[in-house]
């Protein structure tokens, strides 16, 4: 009959011979895809959490670096002032010795 020929052709071509088997296969594939989707979403959540942690850590490090940079700038400015004072003082000493 025509129905038997159609069923045999489906089975021969690798397709499910019955709708029940096809539905079971589709359900299994759907479940596997859902499990994979859930796994990937959990992984993505972990990645996003790690990204947020790294951003916070970088922000903290940048604030610390800015603070140290400011302190270094103040120290350099102070040192430059001290050097100017020493130069002035040494000129005074040299002049005093030469007049001496």
C-alpha positions, -999 to 999 in steps of 0.1 A, spaced: 0 0 0 10 36 -3 12 41 35 36 12 39 58 25 11 59 59 28 69 44 62 95 22 46 110 52 27 112 72 59 129 43 78 153 38 50 163 74 48 173 75 85 141 92 97 121 79 126 96 52 114 69 62 138 57 96 152 62 83 188 99 76 182 103 110 165 86 127 194 108 109 219 139 119 199 128 155 197 120 156 235 154 141 243 172 166 220 151 194 236 161 182 271 198 180 261 196 215 246 179 228 277 206 212 299 233 227 277 215 261 278 213 260 316 249 250 319 260 278 296 239 303 315 255 292 347 289 296 332 280 330 318 268 340 353 302 329 367 320 349 340 300 380 347 306 377 385 343 373 379 343 403 355 325 424 381 351 413 408 380 422 385 364 456 377 361 463 414 397 452 420 410 473 392 391 503 405 406 498 439 441 495 424 436 526 403 425 546 434 456 533 453 479 542 423 463 577 421 469 582 458 505 571 455 511 592 425 498 622 444 521 614 473 551 610 450 543 643 433 542 660 468 575 643 477 591 654 445 579 690 449 592 690 485 626 676 474 628 702 446 622 729 473 649 714 495 674 714 466 667 750 459 672 759 496 705 739 496 718 757 465 709 791 480 726 781 512 757 768 495 760 800 475 759 820 507 786 797 523 808 801 492 804 839 492 812 839 529 843 819 524 854 840 495 849 872 516 865 855 545 
